[in-house]
């Protein structure tokens, strides 16, 4: 049996799809499983024990042309509710082609009925979630697992899969143990947060008596350099290889982040996490993208950047970190 899976979007989304990927592997142990992904998110699955081959979608490729090379597979599953992944799966012409979309996207539902053999509907629609605060939205992990079940998976896995090796751990062994790791990102400097408040957050967290480590990616190079110049962290690390970054998180007493990708990396290495979500779409994000199966605190960015609002937000973050550290022993 030959199976094609497809998820070509963000790193965090693919991390949350690893239980579904593992469920496909467990349910079809003798199958050859290929995962179509992007060059960007392939780092998540390059060590996956549940995938036999990766197929990287070229930046300039048409999804339908790319997917056509997999004609002859027996089962094809789109793990993301995106047109790119739907078109890749549709082009395989597999006897069973499964994907999902949102309940209220009626035109997409009609189109998908012509492309796929089975369409799972998700309640995770941003506008509906905000209008209906009483409505429970399933976590993204569970939504993607539902797609795997629709495709015939019967032996389900629920843990995130992100292998960290001893070599990754050795690369960060010089760092202080049990730190608070703060993942820097562009959102720390806008819409309810400022550079100055971010720097002050480090000073406030210092009162918890733990070492402070800042990590950052390409979107926060300037902020990372500013944190380093200010001397508010014990270590500032940027541009880390993906699995080394995960190893930094793994040794943390808790992770504080404003980025969902970092949230899901922290969940994958089973570290308590405090995440600050944007005010817009908070009801949806706090359910669908929350830390998964780890102690966590879900916070909301303030509606403005007044000193009172920023001070209250920092106090909330510090209290959340303190509580998570206590809970984790």
C-alpha angles and dihedrals in degrees: 000000000000121000130187121198123186133200115146103163131085133345094243093050091054092048088055089050094057094091089055091047090050090048091055090050093049093045094048102030096166096047125107105238121200122185120206109209140149127265087247099054098033090094088075094062105026088104097035115142089202100060127071097193141007123219112198115212107226114233092241098041124116107235092225092053091045092049093048091070088069096060108138097046114131098218131022124187130188106210093188129060091232132121092233093058093040091054093048091053094043091053092060090068087210115173088245119036117174133184143138142236138172124287095235097048093093098168091049089050091054093047093047091054086066094047105039134041094219128029123190116203122222127203091208097110113144098219094046092048092055094046094045108045089169092062116099116223117205119237114261089246091060093044092055091043087056088057090051090051091051087053091055104269109151104164103068130199121200105183123096113244119220113140114214115190133211087250090058090049092048089056090062100033090108091065119097114267125252097011129166104248117208114196109211121214141160092265091068087072102047147045102022098354136068138196091250092050091048091054090047089052089063090052091049092048090052087074090070090071097236128121113260122224123183121202127185144173135211094294093061107038094124092047091048091052090048092052089050093049091049091055093222096131132058090224134009115200126186135171095022121169107260099251093043087054088053089050090055089054092046092062093048127110086215140344123229114199146159092196124086093210090060089044091060094044088054091049091050091056090042100243125150109255138199111198127188111210127198116259092239113081090003094147091055098041095046090058106031099038103029122131107285123233095335131101105272149168120216113204134180125227113242118259093240143017100246115139092247092053093046092047091050091048093051091049089052091051093048092048090049092050091048091051093048092050091051092048093050091051 
